Amino acid sequence: MKDSEKPFLDHVEDLRGLVLKCAAAIGVGALLGMTGIGTVMEILRRPLLQAQTGVAPAASGTLLALQITDPMTVTLQIGLGAGMLLALPWVLYFVGSYLLPALEPREKRLLVPTFLAGAFLFLLGASFCYFFVLPRALAFFQAFNRWLGLETSWTMASYTDFVLQMLVGFGLSFELPLVMIMLARLGILQQATVAAHRRHAVVVLLVLAASVTPTSDPFNLALMFVPLYGLFELGLAGMGWAGKKAALAKEEPAS
């Protein structure tokens, strides 16, 4: 029996199984993340220590816990974030297995390379944020506080929330060229159409950058928008190659 002939309730049951398997993978990853919470916390504090290098001799990257439940809240938050990151390959595998029967042969050949490229781009974006963006953003806010005559004392909850949002935001933003190339490869979007609306795309990218960044200040907005626009131009260039490949794939059955 073909997958298209399956009853509706069977499809719902398959979707339920997919959600349960993804949730189980994230749960196992979260447990692993909470088990190594000390190591994870040290990793998250490293950009803060880099930002404080040469600022003050007493600076040690100390974060405050003002609420009684802050340590537990941060532990759960970090565990969930680490769980999503560790479970990403398995989640992509489960989603691919669910979508595979409904895809055409041409689309099936693109599935594995797409998921591998997506995972690589997400890690690349998160790494770019961790090693380049975060130390500079934290140093900027510290310098701005000193300019205002304020002492910098951040809570553990606010700091981890800021760092995790930045890491996830940059990881997702680096998926932009892959999405554009895949839409062109499947014949859904044309390079000429996107290039003709580049000005509108800039506005959309600005809104996206403002939505992803945890703060609304121009400095963080620029840190997100500049690489995002570069990724847009990279995706636009890749759409030309993908469009040619899509045209050749359509000509093959006819020939």
C-alpha positions in Angstrom: 0.0 0.0 0.0 1.3 3.4 -0.9 1.9 6.0 1.8 -0.7 8.3 0.1 -3.4 5.6 0.6 -2.9 5.3 4.4 -5.9 6.3 6.5 -5.8 9.7 8.1 -5.7 8.3 11.6 -2.5 6.3 10.6 -0.8 9.5 9.6 -1.9 11.1 12.9 -0.4 8.1 14.8 2.8 8.4 12.8 3.0 12.1 13.7 2.4 11.2 17.4 5.2 8.7 17.3 7.5 11.3 15.7 6.7 13.9 18.5 7.3 11.3 21.2 10.6 10.2 19.8 11.8 13.8 19.4 10.7 14.6 22.9 12.4 11.5 24.3 15.7 12.4 22.5 15.5 16.0 23.9 14.7 14.6 27.3 17.8 12.3 27.3 19.9 15.2 26.1 18.6 17.5 28.8 19.4 14.9 31.5 23.0 14.7 30.1 23.2 18.5 30.1 22.0 18.8 33.7 24.4 16.0 34.8 27.3 18.1 33.5 25.8 21.5 34.6 29.1 22.6 36.1 31.1 22.1 32.9 28.3 23.6 30.8 28.2 26.7 33.1 31.9 27.1 32.8 31.6 27.0 29.0 28.8 29.6 29.1 30.9 31.9 31.4 34.0 31.8 29.1 32.8 34.7 26.9 32.2 36.8 30.0 35.8 36.1 31.2 37.1 37.0 27.8 35.1 40.3 27.8 36.6 41.2 31.2 40.2 40.6 30.2 42.1 43.8 30.9 39.1 45.6 32.3 39.6 45.3 36.1 42.0 43.2 38.1 39.1 42.0 40.4 36.9 40.9 37.6 36.2 37.2 37.9 33.0 36.7 35.9 31.0 36.3 39.0 27.3 36.0 38.4 24.7 36.7 41.1 21.7 34.6 42.2 19.1 37.0 43.6 16.2 34.7 43.8 16.1 31.5 45.8 15.0 29.4 42.8 17.5 30.9 40.4 20.0 28.0 40.5 17.2 25.5 39.8 15.7 27.6 37.0 19.1 28.1 35.3 19.9 24.4 35.7 16.6 23.4 33.9 17.1 26.1 31.3 20.7 25.1 30.5 19.7 21.4 30.6 16.9 22.0 28.0 19.2 24.0 25.8 21.9 21.4 25.9 19.4 18.7 25.4 18.1 20.3 22.2 21.7 20.7 20.9 22.7 17.1 21.7 19.5 15.7 20.4 19.6 17.7 17.1 21.1 14.9 15.0 18.5 12.4 16.3 15.6 14.8 15.8 16.7 15.4 12.2 16.9 11.7 11.7 13.4 11.1 13.0 12.0 13.9 11.0 13.7 12.6 7.9 12.4 9.1 8.4 8.9 10.5 8.8 9.1 12.6 5.6 10.9 10.1 3.5 7.9 8.1 2.2 6.1 11.2 1.0 9.0 12.6 -1.0 9.7 12.1 -4.7 13.0 10.4 -5.7 14.6 13.7 -6.6 13.6 15.1 -3.2 14.8 12.0 -1.3 18.3 12.4 -2.7 18.4 15.9 -1.2 17.2 14.9 2.2 20.4 13.6 3.8 22.7 16.4 2.4 20.2 19.0 3.5 20.0 17.8 7.1 23.8 17.4 7.3 24.3 20.9 5.9 21.6 22.3 8.3 23.3 20.8 11.3 26.7 22.1 10.2 25.4 25.6 9.6 23.6 25.7 13.0 26.8 24.7 14.8 28.8 27.2 12.6 26.4 30.0 13.6 26.5 29.1 17.3 30.3 28.9 17.2 30.6 32.3 15.4 28.4 33.8 18.1 30.3 32.1 21.0 33.8 32.9 19.9 33.3 36.3 18.1 30.0 38.0 18.9 29.4 37.3 22.6 32.8 38.5 24.0 32.4 41.8 22.0 28.8 42.3 23.0 29.5 41.7 26.7 32.5 44.0 26.6 30.4 46.7 24.9 27.8 46.6 27.7 30.4 46.6 30.4 32.1 49.7 28.8 28.7 51.4 28.4 28.0 50.8 32.1 31.3 52.3 33.1 30.6 55.3 30.8 27.3 55.8 32.7 29.2 55.4 36.0 27.4 52.1 36.8 28.9 48.9 38.3 28.3 45.8 36.2 26.6 43.0 38.2 24.6 40.5 36.2 22.4 37.8 37.6 23.0 34.2 36.6 19.5 33.9 35.2 19.7 37.0 33.0 23.2 36.1 31.7 22.4 32.5 30.7 19.1 33.7 29.1 21.0 36.2 27.1 23.7 33.8 26.0 21.4 31.0 25.1 19.1 33.3 23.1 22.1 34.6 21.2 23.5 31.2 20.5 20.2 29.8 19.2 19.5 33.0 17.3 22.8 32.9 15.4 22.5 29.2 14.9 19.1 29.5 13.2 20.1 32.6 11.2 22.9 30.7 9.6 20.3 28.4 8.1 19.1 31.2 5.8 21.3 30.4 2.7 20.4 26.7 3.0 16.7 27.5 3.0 17.1 29.8 0.0 19.1 27.3 -2.0 16.7 24.5 -1.2 13.7 26.6 -2.3 15.5 27.3 -5.6 16.5 23.7 -6.0 12.9 22.5 -5.7 11.7 25.2 -8.1 9.6 27.0 -5.5 11.6 30.3 -5.6 13.6 32.0 -8.4 16.8 33.9 -7.9 15.6 36.7 -10.2 12.5 37.2 -8.0 14.5 37.5 -4.8 17.1 39.8 -6.4 14.3 42.1 -7.7 13.0 42.5 -4.1 16.3 42.9 -2.4 15.2 46.2 -0.7 12.2 44.4 0.8 14.4 41.5 1.9 16.6 44.0 3.8 13.6 45.2 5.8 12.6 41.6 6.5 16.1 40.8 7.6 16.1 43.8 10.0 12.8 42.7 11.5 14.2 39.2 11.8 17.4 40.4 13.5 15.4 42.5 15.9 13.2 39.5 16.8 16.1 37.1 17.3 18.3 39.3 19.4 17.4 39.3 23.1 17.9 43.1 23.4 16.7 46.0 21.2 19.9 48.1 21.2 21.5 49.1 17.9 24.8 47.4 18.7 23.4 43.9 19.1 21.0 44.5 16.1 24.1 45.3 14.0 25.9 42.2 15.2 23.0 40.1 14.0 22.0 42.0 10.9 25.5 42.3 9.2 26.2 38.6 9.1 22.6 37.9 8.3 22.7 40.1 5.3 26.0 38.5 4.2 24.3 35.1 4.5 21.4 36.4 2.4 23.8 37.4 -0.4 25.5 34.1 -0.1 22.2 32.3 -0.4 21.2 34.5 -3.4 24.4 33.5 -5.2 23.7 29.8 -4.4 20.2 30.1 -5.7 21.6 30.7 -9.2 23.4 27.3 -9.1 20.4 25.6 -7.5 18.1 27.0 -10.2 20.3 25.6 -13.0 20.3 22.2 -11.2 16.5 22.2 -10.9 16.2 23.1 -14.6 18.5 20.2 -15.6 16.5 17.8 -13.4 13.3 18.7 -15.1 14.9 18.2 -18.5 16.2 14.7 -17.7 12.8 12.9 -17.8 11.9 14.6 -21.0 15.1 13.7 -22.8 
